[in-house]
Amino acid sequence: MRALLCKAFGPPETLVVEDLPSPTPGADEVVVTVKVAGVNFPDTLTIQNKYQFKPKLPFSPGQDIAGVIKEAGPGVSGFKVGDRVIANLTHGGFREEVAVQTSRLVPMPGGLDYENAASFCLPYTTSYHALKDCANLQQGESLLVLGASGGAGLAAVELGKLMGARVIACASTAEKLEVCRRYGADEVINYETEDMRGRMKELVGEKGVDVTYDPVGGKYSEPALRSMARKGRYLVVGFAAGPIPSFALNLILLKCCAVIGVRRGEFRLYEREVYDSNMRQLMDWIVAEKLRPLISARYSLERGAEAINALMTRQVMGKVVIVM
């Protein structure tokens, strides 16, 4: 079987495709034949040794996969050969076959195709956890989404609208903002060409915004924090822009707002019942077409490095996937 391998930490062009022996499942593991793998921003960090999780070399990047169980190991219950499944991994998804612990598997609903199944897990579970569990977003509240055309950002736009919020989407080009409008944004801000603080005052007045979803960081975070409402909730999701911003604590005091860190992996580990409930709700919405992941490009495994580079250089709207 073929695998996209990181054999030395570095940029995407250092990745190679090689033939490897098929994996053998261990206790409580299955081997999944991967049909589609989703590309996520953490993949760009993992191959550069910049992510909090640091796998040993060599490894395959790739966290979200959808496929079919090829073989089951000792002690497996609840799954069988031939089952269609979704899996969320720490790494290892960009290969034709992968051994997966059953605790990381979710049965794939009959109405869900492989591309959508591989596209929603990380961005949608992160965004739903952030808005529902961390921010307690309420119907009628305002939601500001930074980096709104990316995978996590666009999921937050969709979910915010579905949850009844007034959604304000921020992105860097007119094309990206048009996608945000199509996915439910009520208002949009081009934070490369517009005065973000000025536009926020126009849109929410002196009251400010109730919830901010920030997967970007960098220079956009402080003006977003300054635009918060009293008792607002600022969600720290990631730092796609690169630099990690520093806040003066007096801003948080003056705004009487909360700054909340969002770590989906910790949530999955320590609150598994709630995580599983969220996952079921998201799958129900996707099967019912209330949510629709935007897949903007498809790549072969041989072009997997190009897929990661497209995400790394901010060329992607929504999701890109690797089709085996």
N, C-alpha and C positions, 0 to 999 in steps of 0.2 A: 504494500500500500504506500501511497505517496504522502509526504508531509512537508509543510512549510516550516523551516527550522531557523531558529535564532541560535547560532553557534558562537557568536561573539557579540556583546552588547554594542549597539550602534544604530544608525539610521536604517530605514526600510530597505535600502538598496543592498545591505549586507545580508539580507535573508536569502536562503537557498531552498530549493525544492529537491528532496531526495527520496529514494525508495527505502522503506524500513520494513522489518518483519511485522506481520499483523500482531496486535496485542492479545494477550491471554487474560481473561477475567480472573480476578482474585475473589476471595470470599466477599459476598454481598456486592459484587460488581457485575456489570454487563458490558459487552462490547457493542458500541453503537456504530452502525454504518452511517456516516454523516452525509446528509443530503445538501444542507445549506448551513453556512456559518455566518453569523452577524459580526460586523466589524465595529468595535467600540473605541472611544477615546482612550481608555486605559491600555488598550493594545499598543498605542503609540508610545506610551510611557514605559510599559513593561520591557519592550525590546531595547530601550535605552538605559535600563536599570534605574529609572526615575520613579517607579511606582512603589507604594508601601509594601506590596507583596513582591518578593524577589525570588523567582524560580531559579533552580540550578541549571546551568548550561549543560548540554543543548536542550532546548525546549521549543514547542510550538506555541505561538500566541493564540488567542481566540478564546472567548469566554462563553458565548451563546451559540448553541448548535440545535439543529432539529434533524432527526433521522429515524432509523429503524434498528431495533435490537437484533443483532446478528447472533449473539451467543450469551448465555447466562452462566455465571460462576456459582460455586457452592453457596447454599444458604439464601439464594435469591427468592423472595416471595413478592407477590403483587405485580410482577412484570414477567413477560415471557418473550421468547423469540418471535419476531414478527410485529411486536408492538411498535407503534409510532410514538416517539417521545421527544420532549424538549429537555435540554440540560443546560444548566448554568454552571460553568467551571471557573476555577481560578486561572487556568491557562490550558492549552492543549487542543483547542477546538479546530485549528486549521490543519486538519489531516483527514484522510479518507475514513479512518477507523480510530476510535478512541475508547479506552476502558474508563467507565464512569461508575462511581458509587451510586447505589440506588437512592440514597438520600438526596442526591442532586437531580433526580429525574422527576419529570412531571408528565403524566399521560397527555397526549396531544388530542384535542377534541376533533371529532370527525369533520367539522365544518371549517377547519383551519388548514391552510396550505403550508408547505415547508418554509417558504420565503417569509411569510408573516410570522410564523412561529419562531424563526431564528432572529427576527428583527425587534420583537417587543420586549423581551425579558429584562435586560439590564436597564434600558432607558425608561420604560414604563413602570417597572417596579420601583425604581429609584424615585421617579417623579411622583408617583401615587403615594408612596411612603412619605415623601417630603410634604406634600400638600395636605394629605389626610391625617397622618399620624403626628408629624412634627409641627405643622402650622395650624392644624384644625381649621382649614379654609372653609368659610361659610358662604352660603348663597348670598349674593348681593355685594360681597366684598370685592375690593380691587386687587388684582394680581399683576405684578410687574415681572416679566420674564426676560432675563439677559441671555444673549446667545440663543435667541428663540428659534432659529432655523435649523439648529443642530439636532442630533438624535434625542438627547435628553430635553433640550429646550422646547422642541416641537411637541414632544409628549406632554410637557407641562402646559403648553398652550391648549392642546386638545383636552386634557384632563381638567384644567381650570375652567374651561368653557362648559364641559359636561357637568361639573360640580356647581355651576351657577354663578361663577365669578365674572367680573368685568375684566377682561384680559388686555394688558398693554404689552406688546411684543417689541423687543429691541433687537436689531441686527445691523449689519454693516453695509448692505446693498439694497437697492430697490427691488431686485429680483428676489432676494431672501425675504424681504418684508411682504411681498405679494404672496409667497408661499404661506407665511404666517397668517395672513388674512384668510386664505383659503381654508386654513385649519382652525379658524374660529376667533382670531384676534379681533377685538373691537377697535383698538387703536394701535398704531405702530410708530416707532421712533427709529430713525437712522442715526445711531450714536457716533457715526464717523463724520456726518455732515451737519448734524443739528446740535443745538445746545440742549443737552439731555436734561439738565436741571430746569431750564426755562420751559421746555416742553412738558415736563412733569407738573410744573405749577399750572400750566394751561389745562392739563387733563384732570388733575385731582385737587387743584387749589391748595389752600393752606393746610387742609386736613392731612394730605399725604396718602401714600399707598399702604394698604393693609398688609400685604404679603409680597416679599421680593424673593424670586427664585434665581440664584446666581451660580451657574456652572462655569463662569468665565473668569472672574477675578480681575487682576490688572487695574487699569485706569478707570474702569467703569464702576467699580464697587463703591467708592466713596460718594460720588454723586447719587448713586442709588440709595445708599444709607441715609444721606441727607434728605432724601425725599420720603422717608418713612413716616407713617402716621403714629400717633400716640398708641401704645400697646400693639404696634405692628410687629411682624415676625420676619426677620431677615434670614433666609435659608442659604447656608454656605454649602454648596454642592460640589464644587471643583474649581480648577484654575486653568481652564483651556487656553487663556491668553498668555500663560507662562508665569509672570510675576505674581507672588502671593502678597495681597495688599495688607497694609497695617492700618488699623483704625485708632484714632484718639478716643479713649474711653468716654470722654466728656460728651461725644456725639450720642452715644448710646444712652447716657444719663439724661441729656437734654430731650431726647426723643421719647424717653420712657419705653423703648422698644427692646425686643429680645433678638439676640443673634444665636441661631441654632445650627449646629453642625449636622449634616446628613450623611450617614455612612450606611449604605444599603447592606453591605456584607455583615456588619455588626448586628443590624436589625434582623437579618436572616438567621444569624447564629443564636441570638439571645431571645428572640420573640418569634419563634418558628410558626406557632399557630396563627398569629396575626399575619405573618408573611404569606403563609399558604392561603389564608382567606383573601388577602389582597390579590394574589395570583389568580385565584378562581374568579374573582370579580372582573379582573382585567381580561381574562380569556372569554368570559361571557360577553363583555362589551365588544371585543374584537370579532367574535363569531357573529354577533348581532349587527356588526358594521357600525357601531356607535364610535369606535376608534378604528383608525386605518393607518398603520405605519406607512410613512412615505419612503419607498425604496427608490433612490435616485440613480443607482448604478449597480450592475452585476459584474463580477469578475470571476475568472477561473482561478483554480488554486495556483497555477503557474504565474498568474498576475496578482497574487495576493499581496506582494510588496507594494504594488501600485495602489491597491485598495487602501492600505494603511497610510501610504504617503498622501493620498487624496484627503484623508481625514486630518492628517497632521498639518497640511498646508491650508486647511479651512476651505477646501473646494466643495465640500459635501453639504447638501441640504437633506435633512432627515437621515436616512440610513443607506449604507452600502453593504452588500452581502457577497460572500464567496459561494459560488454554486459548484458543487463537486461534479 
